[in-house]
Amino acid sequence: MTPILEAQNLCYTYGTGTPFEKKAVQNVNFKIQQGEFIGVIGHTGSGKSTMIQMMNGLIRPTSGRVLLAGKDIWEEPKKIRAVRFRVGMVFQYPEDQLFEETVMQDISFGPRNMGLTDAEIEKRARDAAKFVGLQDELLDKSPFELSGGEKRRVAIAGVIAMDPDVLVLDEPTAGLDPAGRDVLLSEIVSYHEERGNTIMLVSHSMEDVARVADRVMVMNSSHLQMFDTTQAVFSQDKELESIGLQVPQITKIMSILKADGYPVHTCLTLEEAMEQLLPLLPRKGGTSE
Amino acid sequence: MEFIRTEDVHFTYDETHPEEPEKPLHDVLKGVTLSIDRGEFVALLGHNGSGKSTMAKMFNAMLIPAAGKVYVDGMDTADESRTYDIRRQVGMVQQNPDNQLVASIVEEDVAFGPENLGVEPVEIRRRVDEALKAVDMYEYRTCAPYKLSGGQKQRIAIAGILAMQTACIVLDEPTAMLDPRGRAEVMHTIQQLNREKGITIILITHYMDEAVQAGRVVVLDSGRILTQGTPREVFSQVGLLKTHKLDVPQATDLAFRLRGAGCPMPHCVLSIDECVSALEPLLAQKGAEA
């Protein structure tokens, strides 16, 4: 199957030929299949933001290619706008980018630029609002009257309304409280399940990535250092720590127990850990089998 | 010795309910009474909307209580003639590192505060160097702030406050926008300033793993103090924290759930290491039985 997104020897250098020349992305290669949920991790300055901005042509690679469904996105530079409808990007703190008079108009901005009919625009905007849990009565309000979490949802809905094949989210939960984070993450997961499109989630929260991603990309000093299943990536706790990342606490606990010789294997969530540990622990009432 | 005291602080933002204009929509603080000693490290915890950021702004007279009083080193924050004296005592670091650096060179940014206070140039030079060393950013003194990482920028912001020689620093979610390494750097700096320089720290956060590093944790919920105490006293109330939409570290949560399932785990586990050292003897015990 042709991958939905493929990077071939992707490189990007900032300020070529100046004293500030900096190689931000070097020789990155990967293939992502339609419907995958990809987590992207890496510390600040690792090149992950530059890398994802090349996915929809916001930055043109210095060398190398980005293939969207098998086709080089820069083959016809004049048509790069069409690529941005197919690869939707939600930036960090997207609520700073709201500008329309009403929530509905703001969400409709993308689909309107795609040249859709009014009826289709309306339908898409309403569907998108529903996906991110925005109440109908909010749609006629000014986006500036909403709370931070609601504004964030409006911004995400605006990108979802374009129905992109690939949705790239840069730290969508940053600055939200634990409850808000869980809700938004669950909404993204159910959107993914229902639409079956591809998601790239950039996050500093290893717990979030562990919970939702099928595979994880690890960027480190401008290279793609690892790209493997979530389980495989997070079982390498020492390597991740050496490049300034962490594994989820629960994964760390289980990997210490394993290293100390106890019969457990690495896991990603609390539920998995409970399942493994309970049969191995003494419990009230002496439950020796 | 008491440094900050709040007495039954109330606060309401200027918004009214559309149907009931009499009833204010956002009663953010509903009577917070708190006493913070000089040299204490207090973590203020709460979910979004709990009133913790509003509370933070009370500590250096950025906001004045609608009812109740806030005293900083004996000065009433409602007394406008003392506002500058109060801000000389209590500095503030915000969430977004890009919103609080003003100069194009690191050391100029750190010098901004003392310059405004009219400090002698020689003394400014001394304070800037000392502050940059204290946050471990001295070697970056001639860099441009925009080239620094988020964690480094936050440490510059902290240095700017140190250079004013404030007795207390209030940090409002200083690590929310940082990666794990940046978070660790900032937390390390905060700890060091508290321990070695005796600076009073008030840390607003919703990361429990940061709050456990404090001497005292105060949990705010809907504008009131829900509970407070040492990190161990507060985090042993896992059920209470969860029902108030607060996050509990996975290590603490695991121990709590195992306990709930009948395993003899200790009451409060705060870290990965504590969790492992509680689990291993139990695993060994059961292993020996089998």
Interface residues (C-beta under 8 A of the other chain):
Chain A: H43 T44 G45 S147 G148 G149 A174 G175 L176 D177 P178 A179 G180 H204 M206 E207 G244 L245 Q246 P248 Q249 I250 K252 I253 I256 L257 D260 Y262 L270 A273 M274 L277 L278 L280 L281 P282 R283 K284 G285 T287 S288
Chain B: H47 N48 G49 Q95 S149 G150 G151 E173 A176 M177 L178 D179 P180 R181 G182 H206 K245 L246 D247 P249 Q250 A251 D253 L254 R257 L258 A261 G262 C263 P264 I272 C275 V276 L279 E280 L282 L283 Q285 K286 G287 E289 A290
